[in-house]
Amino acid sequence: MKNRIKEFRARYDLTQEELAKKAGVRRETIVFLEQNKYNPSLNLAHEVAKALKTTIDELFDFGDKK
Amino acid sequence: MENKRNDKRAFLITAVLFGLLTLTIIILAASDYSNTHKKEGIVVFFVAIILAVFGIKVLRDKYESLKRGEPLKDERSRKIETKASAVAFLIGIYWLLALGFAIDEFKLGVPASSVPNVGIAGMAVIFGLAYWYFSRKGE
């Protein structure tokens, strides 16, 4: 599952550490999310989307677009 | 706020337990060596040193996380812990079986009372390696 976390983070000029703090996770989790190496739970996806002032749909590509 | 307090408490408990564990191993190794003068005492002492170095690194990382205001555990680290525990349990069973077989078959000279200690230490090492592997691998 691909995501646009890095793009949104740059848009709001946030560091990985700041985003981690806002989402309530460790910085490594944000690193792995940005590298598409970790699939977050629905709850974490919601927290990250909220921290980046967007929606889960905008942030994550579930690969089901036709 | 409550989470931060819990994290600080968890960190302190981990640090105290780690200190006690290392101290116990060092005392065991020292008393073993002074009683028997066998090289096993020195080996156990080196295990304690390795454990101390590894533990200090882990504790320092946790302390840095606390200082940055990060949680000590999050959903990813909990998943890794669960996976590593499952792997350590599964491989640990075979490790214990292999240990029992090797002691009988190859006459390793390990006293029966030491088998659980070696078994548990092996499982701890397997857990550490599995944790290290899963924390770098991703999903």
N, CA and C atoms of all chains as a GROMACS GRO file, in nm:
protein
  615
    1MET      N    1   0.085  -0.120   0.000
    1MET     CA    2   0.000   0.000   0.000
    1MET      C    3   0.089   0.125   0.000
    2LYS      N    4   0.073   0.206  -0.104
    2LYS     CA    5   0.155   0.328  -0.113
    2LYS      C    6   0.085   0.444  -0.041
    3ASN      N    7   0.166   0.543  -0.006
    3ASN     CA    8   0.106   0.659   0.060
    3ASN      C    9   0.178   0.788   0.020
    4ARG      N   10   0.116   0.900   0.056
    4ARG     CA   11   0.172   1.031   0.021
    4ARG      C   12   0.211   1.110   0.146
    5ILE      N   13   0.251   1.038   0.248
    5ILE     CA   14   0.282   1.104   0.376
    5ILE      C   15   0.396   1.205   0.360
    6LYS      N   16   0.501   1.164   0.289
    6LYS     CA   17   0.617   1.252   0.271
    6LYS      C   18   0.575   1.382   0.202
    7GLU      N   19   0.491   1.367   0.099
    7GLU     CA   20   0.445   1.483   0.022
    7GLU      C   21   0.364   1.579   0.111
    8PHE      N   22   0.273   1.523   0.188
    8PHE     CA   23   0.190   1.607   0.276
    8PHE      C   24   0.273   1.667   0.389
    9ARG      N   25   0.369   1.590   0.436
    9ARG     CA   26   0.455   1.640   0.545
    9ARG      C   27   0.535   1.760   0.496
   10ALA      N   28   0.585   1.751   0.372
   10ALA     CA   29   0.660   1.863   0.314
   10ALA      C   30   0.569   1.984   0.295
   11ARG      N   31   0.445   1.957   0.258
   11ARG     CA   32   0.349   2.065   0.235
   11ARG      C   33   0.329   2.148   0.362
   12TYR      N   34   0.324   2.080   0.475
   12TYR     CA   35   0.302   2.152   0.602
   12TYR      C   36   0.434   2.177   0.677
   13ASP      N   37   0.545   2.152   0.608
   13ASP     CA   38   0.677   2.179   0.663
   13ASP      C   39   0.696   2.115   0.802
   14LEU      N   40   0.660   1.988   0.808
   14LEU     CA   41   0.674   1.916   0.935
   14LEU      C   42   0.793   1.821   0.927
   15THR      N   43   0.862   1.805   1.037
   15THR     CA   44   0.968   1.703   1.041
   15THR      C   45   0.903   1.569   1.076
   16GLN      N   46   0.978   1.461   1.054
   16GLN     CA   47   0.925   1.328   1.090
   16GLN      C   48   0.896   1.323   1.241
   17GLU      N   49   0.982   1.387   1.317
   17GLU     CA   50   0.966   1.387   1.462
   17GLU      C   51   0.838   1.459   1.504
   18GLU      N   52   0.813   1.573   1.437
   18GLU     CA   53   0.691   1.650   1.471
   18GLU      C   54   0.565   1.573   1.434
   19LEU      N   55   0.570   1.509   1.316
   19LEU     CA   56   0.453   1.430   1.274
   19LEU      C   57   0.432   1.312   1.370
   20ALA      N   58   0.542   1.250   1.410
   20ALA     CA   59   0.532   1.136   1.502
   20ALA      C   60   0.466   1.180   1.634
   21LYS      N   61   0.507   1.296   1.681
   21LYS     CA   62   0.451   1.349   1.806
   21LYS      C   63   0.301   1.374   1.791
   22LYS      N   64   0.264   1.434   1.676
   22LYS     CA   65   0.121   1.465   1.652
   22LYS      C   66   0.038   1.337   1.642
   23ALA      N   67   0.097   1.234   1.580
   23ALA     CA   68   0.022   1.110   1.561
   23ALA      C   69   0.034   1.017   1.682
   24GLY      N   70   0.122   1.053   1.776
   24GLY     CA   71   0.138   0.972   1.899
   24GLY      C   72   0.213   0.842   1.878
   25VAL      N   73   0.309   0.845   1.783
   25VAL     CA   74   0.390   0.724   1.759
   25VAL      C   75   0.537   0.759   1.764
   26ARG      N   76   0.621   0.656   1.750
   26ARG     CA   77   0.765   0.678   1.749
   26ARG      C   78   0.809   0.723   1.609
   27ARG      N   79   0.923   0.793   1.603
   27ARG     CA   80   0.968   0.847   1.474
   27ARG      C   81   0.995   0.735   1.373
   28GLU      N   82   1.047   0.621   1.420
   28GLU     CA   83   1.077   0.510   1.328
   28GLU      C   84   0.951   0.464   1.253
   29THR      N   85   0.838   0.471   1.321
   29THR     CA   86   0.713   0.428   1.257
   29THR      C   87   0.682   0.519   1.138
   30ILE      N   88   0.706   0.648   1.153
   30ILE     CA   89   0.684   0.741   1.041
   30ILE      C   90   0.783   0.711   0.928
   31VAL      N   91   0.908   0.682   0.966
   31VAL     CA   92   1.011   0.648   0.865
   31VAL      C   93   0.965   0.527   0.784
   32PHE      N   94   0.921   0.421   0.853
   32PHE     CA   95   0.877   0.299   0.784
   32PHE      C   96   0.750   0.323   0.702
   33LEU      N   97   0.662   0.408   0.753
   33LEU     CA   98   0.540   0.440   0.678
   33LEU      C   99   0.577   0.509   0.546
   34GLU      N  100   0.668   0.607   0.555
   34GLU     CA  101   0.706   0.682   0.435
   34GLU      C  102   0.776   0.594   0.332
   35GLN      N  103   0.844   0.491   0.382
   35GLN     CA  104   0.913   0.399   0.289
   35GLN      C  105   0.820   0.288   0.240
   36ASN      N  106   0.692   0.300   0.274
   36ASN     CA  107   0.592   0.196   0.239
   36ASN      C  108   0.631   0.058   0.291
   37LYS      N  109   0.699   0.055   0.405
   37LYS     CA  110   0.741  -0.073   0.462
   37LYS      C  111   0.653  -0.115   0.578
   38TYR      N  112   0.553  -0.034   0.608
   38TYR     CA  113   0.466  -0.069   0.719
   38TYR      C  114   0.321  -0.030   0.686
   39ASN      N  115   0.231  -0.125   0.703
   39ASN     CA  116   0.088  -0.097   0.682
   39ASN      C  117   0.025  -0.062   0.816
   40PRO      N  118  -0.020   0.063   0.831
   40PRO     CA  119  -0.073   0.104   0.962
   40PRO      C  120  -0.212   0.048   0.987
   41SER      N  121  -0.250   0.047   1.114
   41SER     CA  122  -0.388   0.011   1.147
   41SER      C  123  -0.479   0.127   1.104
   42LEU      N  124  -0.607   0.100   1.102
   42LEU     CA  125  -0.703   0.204   1.062
   42LEU      C  126  -0.692   0.324   1.157
   43ASN      N  127  -0.673   0.293   1.283
   43ASN     CA  128  -0.661   0.398   1.385
   43ASN      C  129  -0.540   0.488   1.360
   44LEU      N  130  -0.426   0.425   1.331
   44LEU     CA  131  -0.304   0.504   1.308
   44LEU      C  132  -0.317   0.583   1.177
   45ALA      N  133  -0.375   0.520   1.074
   45ALA     CA  134  -0.395   0.588   0.947
   45ALA      C  135  -0.480   0.714   0.970
   46HIS      N  136  -0.582   0.701   1.054
   46HIS     CA  137  -0.669   0.814   1.087
   46HIS      C  138  -0.592   0.923   1.160
   47GLU      N  139  -0.508   0.883   1.256
   47GLU     CA  140  -0.430   0.981   1.334
   47GLU      C  141  -0.332   1.058   1.244
   48VAL      N  142  -0.267   0.984   1.153
   48VAL     CA  143  -0.170   1.048   1.063
   48VAL      C  144  -0.243   1.142   0.967
   49ALA      N  145  -0.356   1.096   0.915
   49ALA     CA  146  -0.434   1.178   0.822
   49ALA      C  147  -0.481   1.306   0.893
   50LYS      N  148  -0.523   1.290   1.018
   50LYS     CA  149  -0.570   1.406   1.097
   50LYS      C  150  -0.454   1.504   1.120
   51ALA      N  151  -0.336   1.450   1.152
   51ALA     CA  152  -0.219   1.535   1.176
   51ALA      C  153  -0.179   1.611   1.051
   52LEU      N  154  -0.206   1.551   0.933
   52LEU     CA  155  -0.169   1.616   0.807
   52LEU      C  156  -0.288   1.686   0.743
   53LYS      N  157  -0.392   1.704   0.820
   53LYS     CA  158  -0.515   1.777   0.780
   53LYS      C  159  -0.570   1.725   0.646
   54THR      N  160  -0.578   1.595   0.636
   54THR     CA  161  -0.634   1.536   0.515
   54THR      C  162  -0.716   1.412   0.552
   55THR      N  163  -0.753   1.335   0.450
   55THR     CA  164  -0.831   1.214   0.479
   55THR      C  165  -0.749   1.089   0.447
   56ILE      N  166  -0.793   0.976   0.497
   56ILE     CA  167  -0.722   0.850   0.472
   56ILE      C  168  -0.717   0.821   0.322
   57ASP      N  169  -0.828   0.848   0.254
   57ASP     CA  170  -0.837   0.823   0.110
   57ASP      C  171  -0.734   0.903   0.031
   58GLU      N  172  -0.715   1.027   0.074
   58GLU     CA  173  -0.618   1.114   0.007
   58GLU      C  174  -0.474   1.069   0.033
   59LEU      N  175  -0.454   1.020   0.152
   59LEU     CA  176  -0.318   0.989   0.198
   59LEU      C  177  -0.269   0.852   0.152
   60PHE      N  178  -0.361   0.758   0.150
   60PHE     CA  179  -0.319   0.620   0.118
   60PHE      C  180  -0.378   0.573  -0.014
   61ASP      N  181  -0.294   0.505  -0.093
   61ASP     CA  182  -0.339   0.451  -0.220
   61ASP      C  183  -0.362   0.302  -0.202
   62PHE      N  184  -0.489   0.264  -0.205
   62PHE     CA  185  -0.521   0.122  -0.182
   62PHE      C  186  -0.514   0.039  -0.311
   63GLY      N  187  -0.482   0.107  -0.423
   63GLY     CA  188  -0.463   0.037  -0.549
   63GLY      C  189  -0.590  -0.019  -0.608
   64ASP      N  190  -0.705   0.039  -0.573
   64ASP     CA  191  -0.832  -0.013  -0.627
   64ASP      C  192  -0.897   0.085  -0.723
   65LYS      N  193  -0.818   0.187  -0.767
   65LYS     CA  194  -0.875   0.285  -0.862
   65LYS      C  195  -0.877   0.225  -1.002
   66LYS      N  196  -0.993   0.241  -1.071
   66LYS     CA  197  -1.004   0.182  -1.206
   66LYS      C  198  -0.996   0.291  -1.312
   67MET      N  199  -0.036   1.310   2.921
   67MET     CA  200   0.035   1.332   3.049
   67MET      C  201   0.046   1.200   3.126
   68GLU      N  202  -0.070   1.131   3.132
   68GLU     CA  203  -0.075   1.002   3.203
   68GLU      C  204   0.016   0.900   3.133
   69ASN      N  205   0.013   0.904   2.998
   69ASN     CA  206   0.097   0.812   2.920
   69ASN      C  207   0.245   0.837   2.947
   70LYS      N  208   0.282   0.966   2.956
   70LYS     CA  209   0.422   1.001   2.980
   70LYS      C  210   0.468   0.950   3.115
   71ARG      N  211   0.379   0.964   3.214
   71ARG     CA  212   0.412   0.917   3.348
   71ARG      C  213   0.430   0.765   3.346
   72ASN      N  214   0.339   0.696   3.275
   72ASN     CA  215   0.349   0.550   3.262
   72ASN      C  216   0.479   0.509   3.193
   73ASP      N  217   0.516   0.585   3.089
   73ASP     CA  218   0.640   0.556   3.016
   73ASP      C  219   0.761   0.572   3.107
   74LYS      N  220   0.761   0.680   3.188
   74LYS     CA  221   0.873   0.704   3.280
   74LYS      C  222   0.882   0.590   3.381
   75ARG      N  223   0.765   0.547   3.431
   75ARG     CA  224   0.762   0.438   3.529
   75ARG      C  225   0.814   0.309   3.464
   76ALA      N  226   0.768   0.283   3.341
   76ALA     CA  227   0.811   0.162   3.270
   76ALA      C  228   0.962   0.165   3.247
   77PHE      N  229   1.014   0.283   3.214
   77PHE     CA  230   1.158   0.296   3.190
   77PHE      C  231   1.237   0.267   3.318
   78LEU      N  232   1.190   0.324   3.429
   78LEU     CA  233   1.259   0.303   3.558
   78LEU      C  234   1.257   0.156   3.598
   79ILE      N  235   1.140   0.091   3.582
   79ILE     CA  236   1.128  -0.052   3.616
   79ILE      C  237   1.222  -0.135   3.529
   80THR      N  238   1.225  -0.104   3.397
   80THR     CA  239   1.313  -0.177   3.305
   80THR      C  240   1.459  -0.160   3.347
   81ALA      N  241   1.497  -0.036   3.380
   81ALA     CA  242   1.636  -0.008   3.417
   81ALA      C  243   1.675  -0.084   3.544
   82VAL      N  244   1.585  -0.084   3.644
   82VAL     CA  245   1.614  -0.153   3.771
   82VAL      C  246   1.624  -0.304   3.747
   83LEU      N  247   1.528  -0.359   3.671
   83LEU     CA  248   1.530  -0.503   3.644
   83LEU      C  249   1.655  -0.544   3.568
   84PHE      N  250   1.692  -0.461   3.471
   84PHE     CA  251   1.811  -0.489   3.392
   84PHE      C  252   1.936  -0.488   3.480
   85GLY      N  253   1.944  -0.389   3.568
   85GLY     CA  254   2.057  -0.378   3.660
   85GLY      C  255   2.066  -0.500   3.750
   86LEU      N  256   1.952  -0.542   3.804
   86LEU     CA  257   1.948  -0.659   3.893
   86LEU      C  258   1.990  -0.786   3.819
   87LEU      N  259   1.940  -0.800   3.694
   87LEU     CA  260   1.972  -0.918   3.614
   87LEU      C  261   2.122  -0.927   3.586
   88THR      N  262   2.179  -0.814   3.544
   88THR     CA  263   2.322  -0.812   3.512
   88THR      C  264   2.405  -0.842   3.638
   89LEU      N  265   2.364  -0.777   3.748
   89LEU     CA  266   2.436  -0.798   3.875
   89LEU      C  267   2.430  -0.944   3.918
   90THR      N  268   2.310  -1.005   3.904
   90THR     CA  269   2.293  -1.146   3.943
   90THR      C  270   2.385  -1.236   3.861
   91ILE      N  271   2.390  -1.212   3.729
   91ILE     CA  272   2.475  -1.295   3.643
   91ILE      C  273   2.622  -1.279   3.681
   92ILE      N  274   2.662  -1.154   3.708
   92ILE     CA  275   2.803  -1.130   3.746
   92ILE      C  276   2.836  -1.202   3.878
   93ILE      N  277   2.744  -1.192   3.976
   93ILE     CA  278   2.768  -1.259   4.106
   93ILE      C  279   2.774  -1.410   4.088
   94LEU      N  280   2.680  -1.463   4.005
   94LEU     CA  281   2.679  -1.608   3.978
   94LEU      C  282   2.811  -1.651   3.915
   95ALA      N  283   2.855  -1.574   3.814
   95ALA     CA  284   2.979  -1.608   3.744
   95ALA      C  285   3.097  -1.602   3.840
   96ALA      N  286   3.100  -1.497   3.923
   96ALA     CA  287   3.213  -1.481   4.016
   96ALA      C  288   3.216  -1.594   4.118
   97SER      N  289   3.097  -1.629   4.174
   97SER     CA  290   3.095  -1.735   4.276
   97SER      C  291   3.127  -1.870   4.213
   98ASP      N  292   3.078  -1.891   4.090
   98ASP     CA  293   3.106  -2.016   4.019
   98ASP      C  294   3.257  -2.030   3.996
   99TYR      N  295   3.317  -1.920   3.951
   99TYR     CA  296   3.460  -1.924   3.920
   99TYR      C  297   3.544  -1.942   4.048
  100SER      N  298   3.504  -1.872   4.154
  100SER     CA  299   3.584  -1.883   4.277
  100SER      C  300   3.569  -2.023   4.340
  101ASN      N  301   3.455  -2.088   4.318
  101ASN     CA  302   3.435  -2.223   4.374
  101ASN      C  303   3.504  -2.331   4.292
  102THR      N  304   3.494  -2.320   4.162
  102THR     CA  305   3.540  -2.430   4.077
  102THR      C  306   3.665  -2.399   3.996
  103HIS      N  307   3.692  -2.270   3.974
  103HIS     CA  308   3.803  -2.225   3.889
  103HIS      C  309   3.791  -2.284   3.748
  104LYS      N  310   3.666  -2.307   3.705
  104LYS     CA  311   3.646  -2.360   3.569
  104LYS      C  312   3.625  -2.243   3.475
  105LYS      N  313   3.654  -2.270   3.345
  105LYS     CA  314   3.644  -2.160   3.250
  105LYS      C  315   3.499  -2.117   3.224
  106GLU      N  316   3.400  -2.201   3.265
  106GLU     CA  317   3.259  -2.164   3.245
  106GLU      C  318   3.226  -2.032   3.314
  107GLY      N  319   3.290  -2.010   3.430
  107GLY     CA  320   3.267  -1.886   3.505
  107GLY      C  321   3.306  -1.764   3.425
  108ILE      N  322   3.418  -1.776   3.353
  108ILE     CA  323   3.465  -1.664   3.271
  108ILE      C  324   3.369  -1.642   3.154
  109VAL      N  325   3.321  -1.754   3.094
  109VAL     CA  326   3.226  -1.744   2.982
  109VAL      C  327   3.100  -1.670   3.028
  110VAL      N  328   3.047  -1.709   3.144
  110VAL     CA  329   2.926  -1.644   3.197
  110VAL      C  330   2.953  -1.496   3.224
  111PHE      N  331   3.074  -1.466   3.271
  111PHE     CA  332   3.111  -1.327   3.297
  111PHE      C  333   3.108  -1.246   3.167
  112PHE      N  334   3.160  -1.305   3.059
  112PHE     CA  335   3.157  -1.236   2.930
  112PHE      C  336   3.014  -1.218   2.879
  113VAL      N  337   2.929  -1.320   2.906
  113VAL     CA  338   2.787  -1.307   2.868
  113VAL      C  339   2.727  -1.186   2.939
  114ALA      N  340   2.763  -1.172   3.069
  114ALA     CA  341   2.711  -1.059   3.147
  114ALA      C  342   2.758  -0.926   3.089
  115ILE      N  343   2.884  -0.922   3.044
  115ILE     CA  344   2.939  -0.798   2.984
  115ILE      C  345   2.863  -0.765   2.856
  116ILE      N  346   2.842  -0.868   2.769
  116ILE     CA  347   2.769  -0.846   2.644
  116ILE      C  348   2.628  -0.796   2.675
  117LEU      N  349   2.563  -0.861   2.774
  117LEU     CA  350   2.428  -0.823   2.814
  117LEU      C  351   2.427  -0.678   2.863
  118ALA      N  352   2.530  -0.641   2.940
  118ALA     CA  353   2.537  -0.505   2.995
  118ALA      C  354   2.551  -0.403   2.882
  119VAL      N  355   2.638  -0.430   2.786
  119VAL     CA  356   2.660  -0.337   2.674
  119VAL      C  357   2.531  -0.321   2.593
  120PHE      N  358   2.469  -0.436   2.560
  120PHE     CA  359   2.345  -0.436   2.483
  120PHE      C  360   2.234  -0.362   2.560
  121GLY      N  361   2.224  -0.392   2.689
  121GLY     CA  362   2.119  -0.331   2.772
  121GLY      C  363   2.137  -0.182   2.787
  122ILE      N  364   2.263  -0.138   2.804
  122ILE     CA  365   2.289   0.006   2.818
  122ILE      C  366   2.250   0.079   2.689
  123LYS      N  367   2.277   0.016   2.575
  123LYS     CA  368   2.240   0.078   2.446
  123LYS      C  369   2.088   0.093   2.436
  124VAL      N  370   2.016  -0.017   2.471
  124VAL     CA  371   1.870  -0.015   2.465
  124VAL      C  372   1.814   0.091   2.561
  125LEU      N  373   1.869   0.092   2.684
  125LEU     CA  374   1.820   0.190   2.783
  125LEU      C  375   1.849   0.333   2.739
  126ARG      N  376   1.967   0.354   2.679
  126ARG     CA  377   2.001   0.489   2.632
  126ARG      C  378   1.904   0.534   2.523
  127ASP      N  379   1.872   0.442   2.428
  127ASP     CA  380   1.776   0.475   2.322
  127ASP      C  381   1.640   0.509   2.381
  128LYS      N  382   1.598   0.430   2.482
  128LYS     CA  383   1.467   0.455   2.544
  128LYS      C  384   1.468   0.590   2.616
  129TYR      N  385   1.580   0.621   2.681
  129TYR     CA  386   1.592   0.748   2.753
  129TYR      C  387   1.584   0.866   2.655
  130GLU      N  388   1.653   0.851   2.540
  130GLU     CA  389   1.649   0.956   2.437
  130GLU      C  390   1.506   0.976   2.388
  131SER      N  391   1.435   0.864   2.369
  131SER     CA  392   1.295   0.872   2.325
  131SER      C  393   1.211   0.946   2.427
  132LEU      N  394   1.234   0.914   2.555
  132LEU     CA  395   1.159   0.981   2.662
  132LEU      C  396   1.185   1.131   2.660
  133LYS      N  397   1.312   1.166   2.639
  133LYS     CA  398   1.350   1.308   2.638
  133LYS      C  399   1.285   1.382   2.521
  134ARG      N  400   1.270   1.311   2.407
  134ARG     CA  401   1.208   1.372   2.290
  134ARG      C  402   1.055   1.378   2.304
  135GLY      N  403   1.004   1.311   2.406
  135GLY     CA  404   0.859   1.310   2.428
  135GLY      C  405   0.786   1.205   2.346
  136GLU      N  406   0.863   1.107   2.291
  136GLU     CA  407   0.801   1.000   2.214
  136GLU      C  408   0.750   0.890   2.308
  137PRO      N  409   0.646   0.818   2.267
  137PRO     CA  410   0.607   0.703   2.351
  137PRO      C  411   0.713   0.593   2.343
  138LEU      N  412   0.729   0.518   2.451
  138LEU     CA  413   0.829   0.409   2.450
  138LEU      C  414   0.786   0.297   2.356
  139LYS      N  415   0.653   0.277   2.348
  139LYS     CA  416   0.600   0.173   2.261
  139LYS      C  417   0.488   0.234   2.176
  140ASP      N  418   0.478   0.186   2.055
  140ASP     CA  419   0.362   0.224   1.973
  140ASP      C  420   0.313   0.099   1.901
  141GLU      N  421   0.217   0.118   1.810
  141GLU     CA  422   0.156  -0.002   1.750
  141GLU      C  423   0.258  -0.087   1.674
  142ARG      N  424   0.355  -0.021   1.605
  142ARG     CA  425   0.454  -0.097   1.529
  142ARG      C  426   0.546  -0.176   1.622
  143SER      N  427   0.594  -0.111   1.727
  143SER     CA  428   0.687  -0.182   1.818
  143SER      C  429   0.614  -0.296   1.891
  144ARG      N  430   0.485  -0.276   1.918
  144ARG     CA  431   0.409  -0.385   1.983
  144ARG      C  432   0.393  -0.504   1.888
  145LYS      N  433   0.369  -0.475   1.759
  145LYS     CA  434   0.357  -0.582   1.659
  145LYS      C  435   0.489  -0.658   1.649
  146ILE      N  436   0.599  -0.584   1.648
  146ILE     CA  437   0.731  -0.647   1.638
  146ILE      C  438   0.755  -0.737   1.759
  147GLU      N  439   0.718  -0.686   1.878
  147GLU     CA  440   0.735  -0.764   2.000
  147GLU      C  441   0.656  -0.895   1.994
  148THR      N  442   0.532  -0.884   1.945
  148THR     CA  443   0.446  -1.003   1.934
  148THR      C  444   0.507  -1.106   1.839
  149LYS      N  445   0.553  -1.057   1.723
  149LYS     CA  446   0.612  -1.148   1.623
  149LYS      C  447   0.738  -1.213   1.679
  150ALA      N  448   0.824  -1.130   1.741
  150ALA     CA  449   0.950  -1.181   1.794
  150ALA      C  450   0.925  -1.283   1.905
  151SER      N  451   0.823  -1.258   1.988
  151SER     CA  452   0.789  -1.353   2.095
  151SER      C  453   0.744  -1.486   2.036
  152ALA      N  454   0.661  -1.480   1.932
  152ALA     CA  455   0.612  -1.603   1.870
  152ALA      C  456   0.727  -1.683   1.811
  153VAL      N  457   0.817  -1.613   1.743
  153VAL     CA  458   0.931  -1.681   1.681
  153VAL      C  459   1.022  -1.741   1.790
  154ALA      N  460   1.046  -1.662   1.897
  154ALA     CA  461   1.134  -1.710   2.006
  154ALA      C  462   1.074  -1.833   2.072
  155PHE      N  463   0.942  -1.833   2.088
  155PHE     CA  464   0.875  -1.948   2.150
  155PHE      C  465   0.889  -2.072   2.061
  156LEU      N  466   0.860  -2.054   1.931
  156LEU     CA  467   0.863  -2.166   1.838
  156LEU      C  468   1.004  -2.224   1.824
  157ILE      N  469   1.100  -2.136   1.796
  157ILE     CA  470   1.238  -2.184   1.779
  157ILE      C  471   1.292  -2.233   1.914
  158GLY      N  472   1.248  -2.168   2.022
  158GLY     CA  473   1.293  -2.206   2.156
  158GLY      C  474   1.260  -2.350   2.191
  159ILE      N  475   1.143  -2.397   2.146
  159ILE     CA  476   1.105  -2.537   2.171
  159ILE      C  477   1.205  -2.631   2.105
  160TYR      N  478   1.238  -2.602   1.978
  160TYR     CA  479   1.335  -2.686   1.907
  160TYR      C  480   1.475  -2.673   1.968
  161TRP      N  481   1.506  -2.552   2.014
  161TRP     CA  482   1.635  -2.528   2.080
  161TRP      C  483   1.648  -2.615   2.205
  162LEU      N  484   1.540  -2.621   2.284
  162LEU     CA  485   1.544  -2.703   2.406
  162LEU      C  486   1.556  -2.851   2.374
  163LEU      N  487   1.482  -2.894   2.269
  163LEU     CA  488   1.491  -3.035   2.227
  163LEU      C  489   1.632  -3.067   2.180
  164ALA      N  490   1.689  -2.977   2.097
  164ALA     CA  491   1.823  -2.999   2.044
  164ALA      C  492   1.925  -3.001   2.157
  165LEU      N  493   1.905  -2.914   2.255
  165LEU     CA  494   1.996  -2.905   2.369
  165LEU      C  495   1.994  -3.036   2.449
  166GLY      N  496   1.872  -3.085   2.476
  166GLY     CA  497   1.858  -3.211   2.548
  166GLY      C  498   1.925  -3.325   2.475
  167PHE      N  499   1.902  -3.329   2.342
  167PHE     CA  500   1.962  -3.434   2.258
  167PHE      C  501   2.114  -3.423   2.260
  168ALA      N  502   2.166  -3.300   2.240
  168ALA     CA  503   2.311  -3.280   2.231
  168ALA      C  504   2.381  -3.316   2.362
  169ILE      N  505   2.318  -3.282   2.474
  169ILE     CA  506   2.380  -3.310   2.604
  169ILE      C  507   2.396  -3.460   2.624
  170ASP      N  508   2.291  -3.536   2.585
  170ASP     CA  509   2.298  -3.683   2.599
  170ASP      C  510   2.392  -3.746   2.497
  171GLU      N  511   2.377  -3.698   2.373
  171GLU     CA  512   2.447  -3.763   2.262
  171GLU      C  513   2.597  -3.732   2.261
  172PHE      N  514   2.630  -3.604   2.284
  172PHE     CA  515   2.771  -3.564   2.270
  172PHE      C  516   2.843  -3.549   2.405
  173LYS      N  517   2.775  -3.588   2.512
  173LYS     CA  518   2.835  -3.583   2.647
  173LYS      C  519   2.900  -3.446   2.671
  174LEU      N  520   2.818  -3.341   2.664
  174LEU     CA  521   2.871  -3.205   2.674
  174LEU      C  522   2.918  -3.169   2.816
  175GLY      N  523   2.879  -3.247   2.911
  175GLY     CA  524   2.924  -3.222   3.047
  175GLY      C  525   2.851  -3.108   3.115
  176VAL      N  526   2.737  -3.069   3.058
  176VAL     CA  527   2.657  -2.963   3.121
  176VAL      C  528   2.572  -3.027   3.230
  177PRO      N  529   2.580  -2.978   3.356
  177PRO     CA  530   2.497  -3.040   3.460
  177PRO      C  531   2.348  -3.018   3.432
  178ALA      N  532   2.267  -3.117   3.474
  178ALA     CA  533   2.122  -3.110   3.447
  178ALA      C  534   2.060  -2.982   3.501
  179SER      N  535   2.114  -2.932   3.614
  179SER     CA  536   2.056  -2.812   3.674
  179SER      C  537   2.077  -2.688   3.587
  180SER      N  538   2.176  -2.694   3.497
  180SER     CA  539   2.205  -2.577   3.413
  180SER      C  540   2.122  -2.573   3.285
  181VAL      N  541   2.058  -2.687   3.252
  181VAL     CA  542   1.986  -2.696   3.124
  181VAL      C  543   1.875  -2.590   3.112
  182PRO      N  544   1.790  -2.572   3.215
  182PRO     CA  545   1.688  -2.466   3.201
  182PRO      C  546   1.750  -2.328   3.181
  183ASN      N  547   1.860  -2.300   3.253
  183ASN     CA  548   1.926  -2.168   3.238
  183ASN      C  549   1.974  -2.146   3.095
  184VAL      N  550   2.042  -2.249   3.041
  184VAL     CA  551   2.093  -2.238   2.904
  184VAL      C  552   1.976  -2.226   2.806
  185GLY      N  553   1.870  -2.303   2.832
  185GLY     CA  554   1.751  -2.299   2.746
  185GLY      C  555   1.688  -2.161   2.744
  186ILE      N  556   1.670  -2.103   2.863
  186ILE     CA  557   1.607  -1.971   2.872
  186ILE      C  558   1.697  -1.864   2.811
  187ALA      N  559   1.827  -1.875   2.839
  187ALA     CA  560   1.921  -1.778   2.781
  187ALA      C  561   1.916  -1.785   2.628
  188GLY      N  562   1.908  -1.908   2.575
  188GLY     CA  563   1.898  -1.926   2.430
  188GLY      C  564   1.773  -1.862   2.374
  189MET      N  565   1.661  -1.881   2.444
  189MET     CA  566   1.534  -1.821   2.399
  189MET      C  567   1.544  -1.669   2.401
  190ALA      N  568   1.612  -1.615   2.503
  190ALA     CA  569   1.628  -1.469   2.511
  190ALA      C  570   1.711  -1.418   2.394
  191VAL      N  571   1.815  -1.494   2.359
  191VAL     CA  572   1.899  -1.453   2.245
  191VAL      C  573   1.817  -1.459   2.116
  192ILE      N  574   1.737  -1.567   2.100
  192ILE     CA  575   1.653  -1.580   1.980
  192ILE      C  576   1.554  -1.464   1.973
  193PHE      N  577   1.496  -1.427   2.088
  193PHE     CA  578   1.402  -1.315   2.091
  193PHE      C  579   1.471  -1.186   2.046
  194GLY      N  580   1.592  -1.164   2.100
  194GLY     CA  581   1.668  -1.043   2.064
  194GLY      C  582   1.697  -1.037   1.915
  195LEU      N  583   1.740  -1.150   1.859
  195LEU     CA  584   1.772  -1.154   1.716
  195LEU      C  585   1.646  -1.134   1.631
  196ALA      N  586   1.536  -1.199   1.674
  196ALA     CA  587   1.410  -1.186   1.598
  196ALA      C  588   1.361  -1.041   1.604
  197TYR      N  589   1.373  -0.978   1.720
  197TYR     CA  590   1.330  -0.838   1.736
  197TYR      C  591   1.411  -0.748   1.643
  198TRP      N  592   1.542  -0.772   1.644
  198TRP     CA  593   1.632  -0.693   1.559
  198TRP      C  594   1.594  -0.712   1.412
  199TYR      N  595   1.569  -0.837   1.372
  199TYR     CA  596   1.535  -0.867   1.233
  199TYR      C  597   1.403  -0.800   1.191
  200PHE      N  598   1.300  -0.818   1.273
  200PHE     CA  599   1.169  -0.764   1.236
  200PHE      C  600   1.166  -0.611   1.242
  201SER      N  601   1.248  -0.553   1.331
  201SER     CA  602   1.245  -0.406   1.340
  201SER      C  603   1.314  -0.341   1.219
  202ARG      N  604   1.392  -0.419   1.145
  202ARG     CA  605   1.455  -0.365   1.026
  202ARG      C  606   1.385  -0.404   0.896
  203LYS      N  607   1.312  -0.515   0.903
  203LYS     CA  608   1.253  -0.572   0.782
  203LYS      C  609   1.131  -0.493   0.732
  204GLY      N  610   1.047  -0.448   0.820
  204GLY     CA  611   0.922  -0.388   0.779
  204GLY      C  612   0.822  -0.495   0.746
  205GLU      N  613   0.710  -0.458   0.682
  205GLU     CA  614   0.607  -0.558   0.654
  205GLU      C  615   0.600  -0.594   0.507
   0.00000   0.00000   0.00000
